[in-house]
Amino acid sequence: MNTTSDNNVIAQTRQWLEQVVIGLNLCPFARKPFNAGLVRFAVSDSRNVETLLADLYDELERLDHTPAEQIDTTLLIIPEQLDDFLDYNDMLDLADGLLEQQGWTGTYQIASFHPAYQFADTAADDRENYTNRAPWPILHILREASLDKGLASYPDPEQIPERNIATLEALSDAQWQSLFGGQPGARR
């Protein structure tokens, strides 16, 4: 992967968050913290799993020592490694292990986004995979308390995945091209 400036990586991620996640309302809980400036965009320049785990630890520590009123959630963006989705999945296991090892299970959780995200039993180009596709591999660190609050105020949260799939299926070809460039895993 070619080296890209942090500002460019953040700009691409911010655009994806605004246009896809918030614009299509794929996550009904994203708009409020984003509009309030409570989403942290952090870029890891790590090129191996060990330093990425250290960066993840640092971001978790930052959240642990910062009130949700200042930083509610963090997107740890990984432009220099984990292009392969299977390698990324292996990293998710290590990330969950870090949460458990540090006693953060139940306090934080990690949502996963990747340019080649693919749910089990789907074809690579199935639209439903795009609910979790992003311009870069991302470890999205969520506060459980914020998530619980959002879920409590949202009707039928268990229907969110099905609604998201329906939203993507309903996009016209022009809308699809505008949002995703027509290429699975394409970086914008």
C-alpha positions as CSV (number, residue, x, y, z in Angstrom):
1,M,0.0,0.0,0.0
2,N,1.3,3.4,-0.8
3,T,1.9,5.9,2.0
4,T,-0.9,8.4,2.3
5,S,-1.0,11.5,4.4
6,D,-3.0,11.3,7.6
7,N,-5.1,14.2,6.5
8,N,-6.0,12.5,3.3
9,V,-6.9,9.2,5.1
10,I,-9.0,11.1,7.6
11,A,-10.7,13.1,4.9
12,Q,-11.6,9.9,3.0
13,T,-12.9,8.3,6.2
14,R,-14.9,11.4,7.2
15,Q,-16.5,11.6,3.7
16,W,-17.5,7.9,3.9
17,L,-18.9,8.4,7.4
18,E,-20.9,11.5,6.3
19,Q,-22.1,10.1,3.0
20,V,-22.6,6.4,3.6
21,V,-22.9,5.8,7.4
22,I,-24.8,9.0,8.3
23,G,-26.1,9.9,4.9
24,L,-27.8,6.5,4.4
25,N,-28.6,6.3,8.2
26,L,-26.8,2.9,8.3
27,C,-26.0,3.6,12.0
28,P,-28.8,5.7,13.5
29,F,-26.5,6.5,16.5
30,A,-23.7,8.1,14.4
31,R,-25.1,11.5,13.5
32,K,-25.4,12.9,17.0
33,P,-21.8,12.4,18.2
34,F,-20.4,13.3,14.7
35,N,-22.4,16.6,14.6
36,A,-21.3,17.3,18.2
37,G,-17.6,16.8,17.3
38,L,-17.3,13.8,19.6
39,V,-15.8,11.4,17.0
40,R,-12.1,11.0,17.1
41,F,-10.3,10.0,13.9
42,A,-6.9,8.5,14.7
43,V,-4.5,7.1,12.0
44,S,-2.2,4.2,12.9
45,D,1.0,4.3,10.9
46,S,1.8,0.8,12.2
47,R,3.0,-1.8,9.7
48,N,2.8,-4.8,12.0
49,V,0.3,-6.3,14.5
50,E,2.4,-5.5,17.6
51,T,2.5,-1.8,17.0
52,L,-1.1,-1.8,15.9
53,L,-2.1,-3.4,19.2
54,A,-0.1,-0.7,20.9
55,D,-1.9,2.0,19.0
56,L,-5.3,0.4,19.8
57,Y,-4.3,0.2,23.5
58,D,-3.3,3.9,23.4
59,E,-6.7,4.8,21.9
60,L,-8.5,2.8,24.5
61,E,-6.5,4.4,27.3
62,R,-7.4,7.8,25.8
63,L,-11.1,7.0,25.9
64,D,-10.7,5.6,29.4
65,H,-9.3,8.9,30.6
66,T,-11.5,11.2,28.6
67,P,-15.2,11.9,29.3
68,A,-17.7,10.9,26.7
69,E,-18.7,14.5,26.5
70,Q,-15.2,15.2,24.9
71,I,-14.7,12.0,22.9
72,D,-17.5,9.6,22.6
73,T,-16.1,7.2,20.0
74,T,-12.8,6.6,18.1
75,L,-12.2,5.4,14.6
76,L,-8.7,3.9,14.5
77,I,-7.9,3.9,10.8
78,I,-5.2,1.5,9.5
79,P,-3.9,2.5,6.0
80,E,-0.5,0.7,6.1
81,Q,-1.6,-2.9,6.7
82,L,-4.4,-5.4,6.9
83,D,-5.4,-5.1,3.2
84,D,-6.4,-8.8,3.3
85,F,-9.7,-9.2,5.0
86,L,-8.8,-12.5,6.6
87,D,-5.7,-10.9,8.2
88,Y,-8.0,-8.1,9.4
89,N,-10.3,-10.7,11.0
90,D,-7.4,-12.3,12.8
91,M,-6.6,-8.8,14.1
92,L,-10.2,-8.4,15.4
93,D,-9.6,-11.5,17.6
94,L,-6.5,-10.0,19.0
95,A,-8.3,-6.7,19.6
96,D,-11.1,-8.5,21.5
97,G,-8.4,-10.3,23.5
98,L,-6.8,-6.9,24.4
99,L,-10.2,-5.7,25.7
100,E,-10.6,-8.9,27.8
101,Q,-7.0,-8.8,29.1
102,Q,-7.3,-5.2,30.2
103,G,-10.7,-5.6,31.8
104,W,-12.4,-3.4,29.2
105,T,-15.0,-6.0,28.1
106,G,-18.4,-4.5,28.8
107,T,-16.9,-0.9,28.8
108,Y,-15.8,-0.8,25.1
109,Q,-16.5,-2.9,22.0
110,I,-15.0,-2.8,18.6
111,A,-17.0,-2.6,15.4
112,S,-15.3,-3.6,12.2
113,F,-15.0,-1.9,8.8
114,H,-12.8,-2.9,5.9
115,P,-12.7,-2.2,2.2
116,A,-13.2,-5.9,1.4
117,Y,-15.7,-6.7,4.2
118,Q,-17.6,-9.8,3.5
119,F,-20.2,-11.5,5.6
120,A,-20.2,-15.3,5.8
121,D,-22.3,-17.0,3.1
122,T,-22.3,-13.9,0.8
123,A,-20.6,-13.3,-2.6
124,A,-17.9,-10.6,-2.5
125,D,-20.0,-8.2,-4.6
126,D,-23.3,-8.6,-2.6
127,R,-24.6,-5.2,-1.6
128,E,-25.1,-6.2,2.0
129,N,-21.3,-6.3,2.5
130,Y,-21.2,-2.6,1.9
131,T,-22.9,-1.9,5.3
132,N,-19.4,-2.6,6.8
133,R,-17.2,-1.5,3.9
134,A,-15.0,1.6,4.4
135,P,-12.2,3.2,2.5
136,W,-9.6,1.8,4.9
137,P,-9.4,-1.0,7.6
138,I,-10.9,0.6,10.7
139,L,-11.3,-0.5,14.3
140,H,-14.2,1.5,15.6
141,I,-14.0,1.8,19.4
142,L,-17.5,2.3,20.9
143,R,-18.4,3.0,24.5
144,E,-20.9,0.4,25.7
145,A,-22.7,3.0,27.8
146,S,-23.3,5.2,24.8
147,L,-24.3,2.3,22.7
148,D,-26.8,1.1,25.4
149,K,-28.3,4.6,25.6
150,G,-28.8,4.8,21.8
151,L,-30.3,1.3,21.7
152,A,-32.7,2.1,24.5
153,S,-34.1,5.1,22.6
154,Y,-34.3,3.4,19.2
155,P,-37.4,1.4,18.2
156,D,-36.7,-2.2,17.0
157,P,-32.8,-2.0,17.0
158,E,-32.6,-5.7,16.0
159,Q,-34.1,-4.6,12.6
160,I,-31.2,-2.3,11.8
161,P,-29.2,-4.9,9.8
162,E,-32.2,-5.8,7.6
163,R,-33.1,-2.2,7.2
164,N,-29.6,-1.4,6.1
165,I,-29.6,-4.2,3.5
166,A,-32.9,-2.9,2.2
167,T,-31.5,0.6,2.0
168,L,-28.5,-0.5,0.0
169,E,-30.6,-2.7,-2.3
170,A,-32.9,0.3,-3.1
171,L,-30.0,2.5,-4.3
172,S,-30.1,3.3,-8.0
173,D,-27.1,2.5,-10.1
174,A,-26.2,6.2,-10.2
175,Q,-26.5,6.5,-6.4
176,W,-24.4,3.3,-6.0
177,Q,-21.7,4.7,-8.4
178,S,-21.7,8.0,-6.6
179,L,-21.2,6.4,-3.1
180,F,-19.1,3.4,-3.9
181,G,-17.5,4.0,-7.3
182,G,-19.0,0.7,-8.6
183,Q,-15.9,-1.2,-7.5
184,P,-15.9,-3.6,-4.5
185,G,-13.4,-2.4,-2.0
186,A,-12.5,0.6,-4.2
187,R,-10.7,3.5,-2.3
188,R,-12.0,6.9,-3.2
